[in-house]
């Protein structure tokens, strides 16, 4: 029988044999890749300049009112969204004013509603009853007056009594006229002018409420755009006055590379041209920006012209890849024109400071299968989605653009697709 030690050695040997067999099986399986051909095009030779990453937008967010800080809602470095609250001030007195204004508005609205609804049936009935009562009194006084006039003619009463009867009859007549007018007014309802005045009072009070609400809104300070907080200028409990700063916010979804370029290069630059940009801190990344402005006035000290290059940034897990203040190396297309090889950016494999591409070499006698070899390159200018490269490449060479991340020199690959119809690998 085998000893315990012998059995352990035997088991270890079997494991190594199994691992070797599996590894050989994996190596035997070719990787699937997509390819395209190297092209040659006349481009400008690049000149390298150094620039600084600047935010596209920056703002010192202040307050439009006086007040004490009730809440301070952000910290330096926080990502903020457009219209996100940054801080709130105390609004106790304004809240009381708003409630009073809202109550007053309700009163004005009810007054208007009362006028618009017109007279109630009960009011009309009451006015009609008063007018009928006045008519009855008027008839009675008229009858008394006629009777006294007859008695005076017979000298049966004092003429003074007749004068009193005439005065009462005239008075009751006027009262009747007044009640008739009142009944007509009640039946007609409010005048258009009264409704217009009440409507104006409602509008005036609504404006007062909106004014107070707007003042309350100003006691909350909001972010003006998507960005990042870079400075705090106050704290909870501090008193701040109108126009005092609260925070600094910068936008980094896009950035601007500010370069100072000598005149002989500046005159060759055009807006809209692509520019390749590298960052020492990001050796595994290749960026392409676009010239936005060539400022047509030189710095008096350096005699260089400011050039602004716009570049799309990437935000990963709430953190920007490119940070404001980083140094950038831009390759400007300002040299003489020359025919050079170009490859898509996806063909580049970046490994620290090393840059290379995988060239596909067909295996004789097979269709669609090939091996790859790595070709070191140095990068030049950008031209749309292509990058000029300098290395052992020529027009027509087939390079890998998909699936090149894990390739190794000499590895067998299976070409599954080409970037263009005329870039298939020869048999």
C-alpha positions as CSV (number, residue, x, y, z in Angstrom):
1,X,0.0,0.0,0.0
2,X,1.1,3.6,-0.6
3,X,2.0,5.6,2.4
4,X,0.1,8.8,3.2
5,X,2.9,10.9,1.9
6,X,3.0,8.9,-1.4
7,X,-0.7,9.3,-1.9
8,X,-0.4,13.1,-1.4
9,X,2.4,13.3,-4.0
10,X,0.3,11.2,-6.4
11,X,-2.8,13.4,-6.0
12,X,-0.7,16.6,-6.5
13,X,0.8,15.1,-9.7
14,X,-2.6,14.3,-11.0
15,X,-3.8,17.9,-10.3
16,X,-0.9,19.3,-12.2
17,X,-1.6,17.0,-15.1
18,X,-5.3,18.1,-15.1
19,X,-4.4,21.8,-14.9
20,X,-1.9,21.4,-17.8
21,X,-4.5,19.6,-19.9
22,X,-7.1,22.3,-19.2
23,X,-4.7,25.1,-20.0
24,X,-3.7,23.5,-23.3
25,X,-7.4,23.2,-24.1
26,X,-7.9,26.9,-23.4
27,X,-4.9,27.9,-25.5
28,X,-6.2,25.8,-28.3
29,X,-9.4,27.8,-28.5
30,X,-8.8,30.9,-30.7
31,X,-10.1,34.3,-29.5
32,X,-12.8,36.0,-31.6
33,X,-11.9,39.5,-32.8
34,X,-13.1,42.3,-35.1
35,X,-10.5,43.9,-37.4
36,X,-10.0,46.8,-39.8
37,X,-7.2,48.0,-42.1
38,X,-4.6,50.6,-41.5
39,X,-5.2,53.6,-43.8
40,X,-2.8,56.3,-44.9
41,X,-3.9,59.9,-45.1
42,X,-2.2,63.3,-45.5
43,X,-2.3,65.0,-42.1
44,X,-0.4,67.7,-40.3
45,X,2.6,66.7,-38.2
46,X,1.7,67.3,-34.5
47,X,3.4,69.7,-32.1
48,X,3.0,68.9,-28.4
49,X,2.0,71.7,-26.0
50,X,1.0,71.7,-22.3
51,X,-2.3,72.9,-21.1
52,X,-4.5,73.0,-18.0
53,X,-7.9,71.5,-17.4
54,X,-10.5,74.2,-16.7
55,X,-14.2,73.8,-15.9
56,X,-16.6,74.9,-18.7
57,X,-18.7,76.7,-16.1
58,X,-18.0,77.9,-12.6
59,X,-20.2,80.0,-10.3
60,X,-19.9,81.6,-6.9
61,X,-23.5,81.1,-5.7
62,X,-24.7,83.9,-3.5
63,X,-27.9,85.0,-1.7
64,X,-30.4,87.6,-2.8
65,X,-31.7,88.3,0.7
66,X,-30.5,88.8,4.3
67,X,-31.0,86.1,6.8
68,X,-29.5,83.5,9.2
69,X,-28.4,80.2,7.8
70,X,-30.8,77.5,9.0
71,X,-29.4,74.5,7.0
72,X,-26.2,74.0,5.0
73,X,-26.9,71.0,2.8
74,X,-23.6,70.3,1.0
75,X,-19.9,69.8,1.6
76,X,-16.8,70.5,-0.5
77,X,-16.5,67.8,-3.2
78,X,-20.1,66.9,-3.3
79,X,-21.8,66.3,-6.7
80,X,-24.9,68.5,-7.1
81,X,-27.7,68.6,-9.6
82,X,-29.3,71.5,-11.3
83,X,-31.8,73.3,-8.9
84,X,-30.6,71.2,-6.0
85,X,-30.9,73.1,-2.6
86,X,-27.5,74.1,-1.2
87,X,-28.6,76.1,1.9
88,X,-31.7,77.4,3.6
89,X,-32.2,80.6,5.6
90,X,-34.7,81.2,8.4
91,X,-38.1,82.4,7.1
92,X,-40.3,82.5,10.3
93,X,-41.6,86.1,9.8
94,X,-42.2,85.6,6.1
95,X,-44.3,82.5,6.9
96,X,-46.6,84.5,9.1
97,X,-46.9,87.2,6.5
98,X,-47.8,84.6,3.9
99,X,-50.5,83.2,6.0
100,X,-52.0,86.6,6.6
101,X,-51.9,87.4,2.9
102,X,-53.5,84.1,2.0
103,X,-56.4,84.8,4.5
104,X,-56.9,88.2,3.0
105,X,-56.9,86.7,-0.5
106,X,-59.7,84.3,0.6
107,X,-61.7,87.2,1.9
108,X,-61.4,89.1,-1.4
109,X,-62.3,86.0,-3.4
110,X,-65.5,85.5,-1.3
111,X,-66.5,89.1,-1.8
112,X,-66.1,88.7,-5.5
113,X,-68.1,85.5,-5.5
114,X,-70.9,87.2,-3.6
115,X,-71.1,89.9,-6.3
116,X,-71.0,87.4,-9.1
117,X,-73.8,85.4,-7.6
118,X,-76.1,88.4,-7.6
119,X,-79.0,89.1,-5.3
120,X,-80.6,86.3,-3.3
121,X,-84.3,85.6,-3.7
122,X,-84.9,86.5,-0.1
123,X,-83.5,89.9,-0.6
124,X,-85.8,90.5,-3.6
125,X,-88.8,89.4,-1.6
126,X,-87.9,91.7,1.3
127,X,-87.6,94.7,-1.0
128,X,-90.9,93.9,-2.7
129,X,-92.6,93.7,0.7
130,X,-91.2,97.0,1.8
131,X,-92.4,98.6,-1.5
132,X,-96.0,97.2,-1.0
133,X,-96.1,98.5,2.5
134,X,-95.0,101.9,1.3
135,X,-97.7,101.8,-1.4
136,X,-100.4,101.0,1.2
137,X,-99.2,104.0,3.4
138,X,-99.1,106.2,0.3
139,X,-102.7,105.3,-0.6
140,X,-103.9,105.9,3.0
141,X,-102.2,109.3,3.1
142,X,-103.6,110.2,-0.3
143,X,-107.2,109.3,0.9
144,X,-106.7,111.4,4.1
145,X,-105.5,114.4,2.0
146,X,-108.6,114.2,-0.3
147,X,-111.0,114.0,2.7
148,X,-109.3,117.0,4.4
149,X,-109.5,119.0,1.2
150,X,-113.3,118.5,1.1
151,X,-113.7,119.4,4.8
152,X,-111.7,122.6,4.3
153,X,-114.1,123.6,1.5
154,X,-116.9,123.3,4.0
155,X,-114.8,125.0,6.6
156,X,-115.1,122.0,8.9
157,X,-111.4,121.7,9.7
158,X,-108.4,123.9,10.3
159,X,-106.4,124.7,7.1
160,X,-103.2,123.8,9.1
161,X,-104.4,120.2,9.3
162,X,-104.6,120.2,5.5
163,X,-101.0,121.3,5.1
164,X,-99.9,118.5,7.5
165,X,-101.8,116.0,5.4
166,X,-100.2,117.3,2.2
167,X,-96.7,117.0,3.7
168,X,-97.3,113.4,4.8
169,X,-98.7,112.4,1.4
170,X,-95.6,113.9,-0.3
171,X,-93.2,112.2,2.2
172,X,-94.8,108.8,1.7
173,X,-94.6,109.3,-2.1
174,X,-90.9,109.9,-1.9
175,X,-90.4,106.9,0.3
176,X,-92.3,104.8,-2.2
177,X,-90.0,106.1,-5.1
178,X,-86.9,105.2,-3.0
179,X,-88.1,101.6,-2.3
180,X,-89.0,101.1,-6.0
181,X,-85.5,102.1,-6.9
182,X,-84.0,99.8,-4.3
183,X,-86.1,96.9,-5.6
184,X,-85.0,97.6,-9.1
185,X,-81.3,97.6,-8.0
186,X,-81.6,94.4,-6.1
187,X,-83.4,92.6,-9.0
188,X,-80.7,93.8,-11.5
189,X,-77.8,92.6,-9.2
190,X,-74.4,94.2,-8.8
191,X,-73.1,96.6,-11.4
192,X,-70.3,95.5,-13.8
193,X,-68.1,98.2,-12.3
194,X,-68.5,96.6,-8.8
195,X,-67.5,93.2,-10.1
196,X,-64.5,94.7,-11.9
197,X,-63.4,96.4,-8.8
198,X,-63.7,93.2,-6.7
199,X,-61.8,91.3,-9.4
200,X,-59.0,93.9,-9.3
201,X,-58.8,93.5,-5.5
202,X,-58.5,89.8,-5.8
203,X,-55.7,90.1,-8.4
204,X,-53.9,92.6,-6.2
205,X,-54.0,90.2,-3.3
206,X,-52.9,87.3,-5.4
207,X,-49.9,89.3,-6.5
208,X,-49.1,90.1,-2.8
209,X,-49.2,86.3,-2.0
210,X,-46.9,85.6,-5.0
211,X,-44.5,88.3,-3.9
212,X,-44.2,86.8,-0.4
213,X,-43.8,83.3,-1.9
214,X,-41.1,84.5,-4.2
215,X,-39.3,86.1,-1.2
216,X,-39.5,82.8,0.6
217,X,-38.0,80.9,-2.4
218,X,-35.0,83.3,-2.3
219,X,-34.3,82.0,1.2
220,X,-33.4,78.7,-0.3
221,X,-30.2,78.8,-2.4
222,X,-30.1,76.4,-5.3
223,X,-27.3,75.1,-7.6
224,X,-27.4,76.8,-11.0
225,X,-26.3,73.6,-12.9
226,X,-25.0,70.1,-12.5
227,X,-21.5,70.2,-11.0
228,X,-19.4,69.9,-7.9
229,X,-19.0,72.0,-4.8
230,X,-15.4,73.4,-4.6
231,X,-15.7,75.8,-1.7
232,X,-17.9,76.7,1.3
233,X,-18.3,80.3,2.4
234,X,-20.7,80.0,5.3
235,X,-22.0,77.7,8.1
236,X,-25.2,77.0,10.0
237,X,-26.1,79.9,12.3
238,X,-24.1,82.6,10.5
239,X,-25.9,85.8,9.4
240,X,-25.5,86.6,5.7
241,X,-26.4,89.7,3.8
242,X,-27.6,90.2,0.2
243,X,-25.0,89.2,-2.4
244,X,-22.9,87.3,0.2
245,X,-21.3,84.1,-1.3
246,X,-22.6,80.7,-0.2
247,X,-20.6,78.1,-2.2
248,X,-18.5,77.7,-5.3
249,X,-19.8,75.3,-7.9
250,X,-18.0,74.1,-11.1
251,X,-19.4,72.0,-14.0
252,X,-17.1,69.2,-15.2
253,X,-19.3,67.2,-17.6
254,X,-17.3,68.9,-20.2
255,X,-13.9,70.5,-19.6
256,X,-11.7,73.0,-21.4
257,X,-8.0,72.6,-22.0
258,X,-6.3,76.0,-21.9
259,X,-3.0,76.0,-23.8
260,X,-0.7,78.9,-24.6
261,X,0.6,78.4,-28.2
262,X,3.4,80.3,-30.0
263,X,2.3,82.5,-32.9
264,X,3.8,80.3,-35.7
265,X,1.5,77.4,-34.5
266,X,-1.5,79.5,-33.6
267,X,-1.9,80.8,-37.1
268,X,-2.2,77.2,-38.4
269,X,-5.0,76.3,-36.1
270,X,-8.7,76.2,-37.1
271,X,-11.8,76.0,-35.0
272,X,-13.4,72.5,-35.0
273,X,-10.1,70.6,-35.6
274,X,-9.6,67.4,-33.6
275,X,-6.8,67.4,-31.1
276,X,-5.3,64.3,-29.3
277,X,-4.8,64.9,-25.6
278,X,-3.0,62.8,-23.0
279,X,-2.7,63.0,-19.2
280,X,0.3,61.7,-17.3
281,X,-2.1,60.5,-14.5
282,X,-4.2,58.5,-17.0
283,X,-1.6,56.6,-19.1
284,X,-4.3,54.0,-20.2
285,X,-6.6,56.6,-21.8
286,X,-6.5,58.5,-25.1
287,X,-8.7,61.5,-25.4
288,X,-9.8,63.5,-28.4
289,X,-10.8,67.1,-28.0
290,X,-11.9,69.8,-30.4
291,X,-10.5,73.3,-30.8
292,X,-13.2,75.8,-29.7
293,X,-11.3,79.1,-29.8
294,X,-8.0,80.6,-30.8
295,X,-8.0,83.8,-28.8
296,X,-6.6,86.5,-31.2
297,X,-4.6,88.4,-28.7
298,X,-1.2,87.4,-27.3
299,X,-0.1,87.4,-23.7
300,X,2.3,90.4,-23.4
301,X,4.8,88.6,-21.3
302,X,5.1,85.2,-23.1
303,X,3.9,86.4,-26.6
304,X,1.7,83.2,-26.8
305,X,-1.9,82.9,-27.8
306,X,-4.5,81.2,-25.6
307,X,-6.1,78.2,-27.3
308,X,-9.3,76.6,-25.8
309,X,-9.9,72.9,-26.5
310,X,-13.2,71.4,-25.5
311,X,-13.3,67.9,-24.3
312,X,-16.0,65.5,-23.1
313,X,-15.4,64.3,-19.5
314,X,-16.5,61.1,-18.0
315,X,-18.3,60.8,-14.6
316,X,-17.7,57.5,-12.9
317,X,-19.6,56.8,-9.7
318,X,-20.2,60.5,-9.2
319,X,-16.5,61.4,-9.6
320,X,-15.1,63.1,-12.7
321,X,-12.3,61.4,-14.5
322,X,-10.7,64.7,-15.5
323,X,-10.2,67.1,-12.6
324,X,-9.9,70.9,-12.8
325,X,-6.2,71.9,-12.6
326,X,-4.8,68.7,-14.1
327,X,-1.9,69.2,-16.6
328,X,-2.7,68.0,-20.2
329,X,-0.5,67.2,-23.1
330,X,-2.1,68.2,-26.4
331,X,-0.8,67.3,-29.8
332,X,-1.8,70.2,-32.1
333,X,-1.9,69.6,-35.9
334,X,0.3,72.5,-36.8
335,X,3.3,70.9,-38.6
336,X,3.9,70.3,-42.3
337,X,1.5,67.9,-44.0
338,X,2.7,64.4,-44.7
339,X,1.2,61.0,-45.6
340,X,1.0,58.9,-42.4
341,X,-0.7,55.7,-41.2
342,X,-3.8,56.0,-39.1
343,X,-5.8,53.5,-37.0
344,X,-9.0,53.8,-35.1
345,X,-8.7,54.6,-31.4
346,X,-10.1,51.2,-30.5
347,X,-7.1,49.5,-32.1
348,X,-4.8,51.0,-29.5
349,X,-3.7,49.0,-26.5
350,X,-2.4,51.2,-23.7
351,X,-0.3,49.6,-21.1
352,X,1.2,52.2,-18.8
353,X,3.5,54.2,-21.0
354,X,3.5,51.5,-23.7
355,X,1.3,51.9,-26.8
356,X,0.9,49.1,-29.4
357,X,-1.6,47.5,-31.8
358,X,-2.1,43.9,-32.7
359,X,-1.6,43.1,-36.4
360,X,-3.4,40.1,-37.8
361,X,-1.4,37.6,-39.9
362,X,-3.5,34.9,-41.6
363,X,-2.6,31.3,-41.1
364,X,-1.9,29.7,-44.5
365,X,-4.5,27.2,-45.6
366,X,-7.2,28.3,-43.2
367,X,-10.1,30.7,-43.7
368,X,-10.9,33.2,-40.9
369,X,-8.2,32.1,-38.6
370,X,-5.0,33.9,-37.9
371,X,-2.4,34.8,-35.3
372,X,-1.5,38.2,-34.0
373,X,1.7,40.1,-33.3
374,X,2.1,43.3,-31.3
375,X,3.6,46.4,-33.0
376,X,4.7,49.2,-30.7
377,X,3.6,52.6,-31.9
378,X,3.9,56.3,-30.9
379,X,0.9,58.4,-31.3
380,X,0.5,61.6,-33.3
381,X,-2.4,63.8,-34.2
382,X,-6.1,62.9,-34.2
383,X,-8.2,63.0,-37.3
384,X,-11.9,62.4,-36.5
385,X,-12.0,58.9,-35.0
386,X,-8.6,58.0,-36.2
387,X,-5.2,58.5,-34.6
388,X,-1.9,58.9,-36.5
389,X,0.6,56.3,-35.4
390,X,4.3,55.9,-36.0
391,X,5.6,52.3,-36.1
392,X,6.2,49.2,-38.2
393,X,2.8,49.6,-39.9
394,X,1.8,50.3,-43.5
395,X,-1.4,50.9,-45.3
396,X,-3.5,47.8,-45.7
397,X,-2.2,46.0,-42.5
398,X,-5.1,44.4,-40.6
399,X,-5.3,45.4,-37.0
400,X,-7.7,44.3,-34.2
401,X,-10.3,46.8,-33.0
402,X,-12.5,44.5,-30.8
403,X,-11.3,41.8,-28.5
404,X,-7.7,43.1,-28.3
405,X,-7.8,43.8,-24.5
406,X,-6.6,40.3,-23.5
407,X,-4.6,39.2,-26.6
408,X,-1.0,38.0,-26.4
409,X,1.6,38.0,-29.2
410,X,1.4,34.8,-31.2
411,X,-2.1,34.0,-30.0
412,X,-4.4,32.4,-32.6
413,X,-7.6,34.4,-33.3
414,X,-10.8,33.9,-35.2
415,X,-11.9,36.9,-37.3
416,X,-15.6,37.3,-36.8
417,X,-16.2,40.7,-38.3
418,X,-14.5,43.6,-40.0
419,X,-15.1,47.3,-39.5
420,X,-15.4,47.9,-43.2
421,X,-16.5,45.8,-46.2
422,X,-13.0,45.9,-47.8
423,X,-11.0,45.0,-44.7
424,X,-11.4,41.2,-44.6
425,X,-8.4,39.2,-43.9
426,X,-6.8,37.5,-47.0
427,X,-6.8,33.7,-47.1
